[in-house]
Amino acid sequence: MNDMALADVLPKLTGKISPDRIRLMRVPRPPKELIDGFKRIGDATSVISDIMDELGITGSVGASVLKPTLPSVSIVGPALTVRNILQREHVYETAKNHVNRMAEFEAHNLALPGDVVVIEGVAGVSNMGGISAQTGKRQGEAGAIVAGGVRDLGHSRRVGYPLWATEITPVTGKWRIETVEINGEIQVAGVRVAPGDIVVADETGVCFIPIARATEVLAKALKKSALEEVKCEAIEAGISVADLPGNA
């Protein structure tokens, strides 16, 4: 079944969040050639960050902030957004009464293959654990970006689900977090992200590319990447530093 056919088949909701808090049932689907184009770029986030600077687009976050949990992994896909806040009640009350208002599982439920779950999360606690990561892997997601804590790294690594997160913590968010919106606009490390924006992440960092500018960014990024490949080939060929292409 192709992406268009999948998009037409809406899942039964889990009930973990009120339906009126889900702004879009499906993330806008970018053209396949757009995703494939970004996947062809070497050192992708560095190249794309440079291009976004030239175009006046804010959208790059370093790996010292959003830390990758798997080495040598890169992902590209449209953002499926989640916004979490703290529950009002004290954790001792919510834990005693089993009050769990987290709903990233609804995001997994809505995800199509290749989507990237992007969470505006809560600091100091986990916004995604191992079972959640395994569910995302089973759904075919490319991975997740979390502004906040995650946990169970061994689990997510074993199933090969890549995460970029600002914190690692064993503290559960189950009794502390409330998911208040899915597929609305969010803020991640100071960057505004809308559902359907293109996410590119690798060991250097994460780039959030507004979907309205993605074609423009890709064209310039492919050109820059090709020029850098030519320069690398010249270095390998022993061309003198003074004569390397692009030094002017």
C-alpha positions as CSV (number, residue, x, y, z in Angstrom):
1,M,0.0,0.0,0.0
2,N,1.5,3.4,-1.0
3,D,1.6,6.5,1.2
4,M,-1.5,8.0,-0.4
5,A,-3.5,4.9,0.3
6,L,-2.2,4.7,3.9
7,A,-3.1,8.3,4.5
8,D,-6.7,7.5,3.5
9,V,-7.0,4.8,6.2
10,L,-7.5,6.6,9.5
11,P,-6.8,4.5,12.6
12,K,-9.1,4.0,15.5
13,L,-8.1,6.4,18.2
14,T,-6.6,5.1,21.5
15,G,-8.5,7.6,23.7
16,K,-5.4,8.7,25.4
17,I,-6.1,12.3,24.4
18,S,-9.3,14.1,23.6
19,P,-9.9,14.1,19.8
20,D,-10.3,17.9,19.8
21,R,-6.6,18.1,20.9
22,I,-5.5,16.4,17.7
23,R,-5.1,19.3,15.2
24,L,-4.4,17.0,12.2
25,M,-5.2,13.3,11.9
26,R,-2.5,13.0,9.3
27,V,0.8,14.8,8.8
28,P,1.1,16.4,5.4
29,R,2.9,14.1,3.1
30,P,5.9,15.6,1.3
31,P,6.8,14.3,-2.1
32,K,9.0,11.2,-2.0
33,E,11.6,12.9,-4.2
34,L,12.0,15.6,-1.6
35,I,12.7,13.1,1.2
36,D,15.0,11.1,-1.1
37,G,16.9,14.3,-2.0
38,F,17.7,15.2,1.6
39,K,18.8,11.6,2.2
40,R,21.5,12.0,-0.6
41,I,23.3,14.9,1.2
42,G,26.5,14.0,2.9
43,D,27.2,15.7,6.3
44,A,23.6,16.7,6.0
45,T,22.8,18.9,9.0
46,S,26.0,20.9,8.5
47,V,25.3,21.5,4.8
48,I,21.6,22.3,5.4
49,S,22.4,24.6,8.4
50,D,24.7,26.6,6.1
51,I,22.0,26.9,3.4
52,M,19.3,27.9,6.0
53,D,21.7,30.6,7.2
54,E,22.0,32.0,3.7
55,L,18.2,31.9,3.3
56,G,17.5,33.5,6.6
57,I,15.8,30.4,8.1
58,T,16.2,29.6,11.8
59,G,16.0,25.8,12.3
60,S,19.3,24.2,13.3
61,V,20.0,22.7,16.8
62,G,23.4,21.1,17.7
63,A,24.0,17.6,19.0
64,S,25.3,19.0,22.2
65,V,21.6,20.1,22.9
66,L,19.6,17.4,21.1
67,K,21.9,14.4,21.7
68,P,21.7,11.3,19.5
69,T,21.3,8.0,21.2
70,L,22.5,5.8,18.3
71,P,25.9,6.3,16.7
72,S,26.3,6.9,12.9
73,V,22.5,7.2,12.3
74,S,20.8,9.8,10.2
75,I,17.1,10.2,9.5
76,V,14.9,12.3,7.3
77,G,11.1,12.6,7.5
78,P,8.1,14.9,8.1
79,A,7.4,16.0,11.7
80,L,4.5,14.5,13.7
81,T,4.3,16.9,16.6
82,V,3.5,16.4,20.3
83,R,3.2,19.0,23.1
84,N,3.6,17.9,26.7
85,I,3.2,19.9,30.0
86,L,3.4,19.1,33.6
87,Q,0.3,17.7,35.4
88,R,-1.1,20.1,38.0
89,E,-1.4,17.4,40.7
90,H,1.5,16.3,42.9
91,V,3.2,13.2,41.7
92,Y,2.4,11.3,44.9
93,E,-1.3,11.8,44.2
94,T,-1.1,10.9,40.5
95,A,1.1,7.8,41.1
96,K,-1.2,6.6,43.9
97,N,-4.3,7.0,41.8
98,H,-2.6,5.9,38.5
99,V,-3.4,9.1,36.7
100,N,-1.5,8.8,33.4
101,R,-2.1,11.6,30.9
102,M,0.8,10.9,28.5
103,A,-0.4,10.4,25.0
104,E,2.7,9.9,22.8
105,F,1.2,6.5,22.0
106,E,-1.6,8.3,20.1
107,A,1.1,9.9,18.0
108,H,2.5,6.4,17.3
109,N,-1.1,5.4,16.5
110,L,-1.4,8.2,13.9
111,A,2.1,7.8,12.4
112,L,2.8,6.7,8.9
113,P,6.0,5.0,7.8
114,G,8.8,7.6,7.7
115,D,7.3,10.1,10.1
116,V,9.5,11.6,12.8
117,V,7.8,12.2,16.2
118,V,8.9,15.6,17.5
119,I,8.0,16.3,21.1
120,E,8.0,19.6,22.9
121,G,8.5,17.9,26.2
122,V,9.1,18.3,29.9
123,A,12.5,18.6,31.4
124,G,13.7,16.3,34.1
125,V,11.4,13.4,33.4
126,S,11.0,10.9,30.6
127,N,8.7,11.8,27.7
128,M,9.4,8.5,25.9
129,G,10.5,5.1,27.1
130,G,11.5,1.8,25.7
131,I,8.1,0.4,25.0
132,S,7.1,3.6,23.3
133,A,10.2,3.5,21.2
134,Q,9.6,-0.1,20.2
135,T,6.0,0.9,19.2
136,G,7.4,3.7,17.1
137,K,9.8,1.3,15.4
138,R,7.0,-1.2,14.7
139,Q,5.0,1.7,13.1
140,G,7.8,2.4,10.7
141,E,8.7,5.8,12.1
142,A,12.1,7.2,11.2
143,G,12.8,8.1,14.8
144,A,12.0,10.8,17.4
145,I,13.3,14.2,18.5
146,V,12.5,15.1,22.2
147,A,13.0,18.4,23.9
148,G,13.0,16.9,27.4
149,G,14.0,13.6,28.9
150,V,13.9,10.0,27.6
151,R,14.7,6.7,29.2
152,D,15.3,3.0,28.6
153,L,18.1,3.7,26.2
154,G,19.1,0.0,26.1
155,H,15.6,-0.9,24.9
156,S,15.4,1.7,22.2
157,R,18.9,0.8,21.0
158,R,18.1,-2.9,20.9
159,V,15.2,-2.3,18.6
160,G,17.1,0.2,16.5
161,Y,14.9,3.2,17.2
162,P,16.9,6.5,16.9
163,L,16.3,9.2,19.4
164,W,17.6,12.7,19.8
165,A,16.9,14.2,23.2
166,T,18.0,17.0,25.5
167,E,18.1,14.7,28.6
168,I,18.4,11.1,29.7
169,T,16.7,10.2,33.0
170,P,15.2,7.1,34.7
171,V,12.4,9.3,36.1
172,T,9.0,8.4,34.6
173,G,6.8,11.0,33.0
174,K,3.8,8.7,33.4
175,W,2.5,10.3,36.6
176,R,4.0,13.8,35.8
177,I,3.2,14.7,32.2
178,E,0.0,15.6,30.4
179,T,0.0,15.6,26.6
180,V,-2.1,18.6,25.5
181,E,-1.8,18.6,21.8
182,I,-0.9,16.5,18.8
183,N,0.0,17.9,15.4
184,G,-0.1,21.5,16.4
185,E,2.8,24.0,16.2
186,I,5.5,23.5,18.9
187,Q,8.8,24.9,20.0
188,V,12.0,22.8,20.2
189,A,15.1,24.3,21.5
190,G,13.9,27.7,20.4
191,V,12.9,26.6,17.0
192,R,9.3,26.6,15.8
193,V,8.2,23.3,14.3
194,A,4.9,22.7,12.4
195,P,3.5,19.2,11.5
196,G,4.9,18.2,8.1
197,D,8.1,20.3,8.4
198,I,11.1,18.3,7.2
199,V,13.3,16.9,10.0
200,V,16.9,16.0,9.2
201,A,19.0,14.6,12.0
202,D,22.5,13.0,12.3
203,E,25.4,12.9,14.7
204,T,26.0,16.7,14.3
205,G,22.5,17.8,15.2
206,V,19.0,18.4,13.9
207,C,17.6,20.7,11.3
208,F,13.9,21.6,11.1
209,I,13.1,22.8,7.6
210,P,9.8,24.6,7.0
211,I,7.9,22.6,4.4
212,A,7.2,25.8,2.4
213,R,10.9,26.3,2.0
214,A,12.0,22.7,1.7
215,T,12.3,22.6,-2.1
216,E,14.4,25.7,-2.1
217,V,16.7,24.5,0.7
218,L,17.1,21.1,-1.0
219,A,18.2,22.5,-4.3
220,K,20.9,24.7,-2.7
221,A,22.0,22.0,-0.3
222,L,22.5,19.4,-3.1
223,K,24.6,21.9,-5.0
224,K,26.7,22.7,-2.0
225,S,27.1,19.0,-1.2
226,A,28.3,18.3,-4.7
227,L,30.9,21.1,-4.6
228,E,32.2,19.7,-1.2
229,E,32.5,16.3,-2.8
230,V,34.6,17.8,-5.6
231,K,36.8,19.5,-3.0
232,C,37.2,16.2,-1.0
233,E,38.3,14.4,-4.2
234,A,40.8,17.1,-4.9
235,I,42.3,16.7,-1.4
236,E,42.5,12.9,-1.8
237,A,44.2,13.5,-5.2
238,G,47.0,15.5,-3.6
239,I,46.0,18.9,-5.0
240,S,47.9,21.7,-3.1
241,V,46.0,23.6,-0.5
242,A,46.5,26.8,-2.5
243,D,44.9,25.2,-5.6
244,L,42.0,23.5,-3.9
245,P,38.6,24.4,-5.6
246,G,36.5,26.8,-3.5
247,N,39.4,28.6,-1.8
248,A,38.8,31.8,-3.7
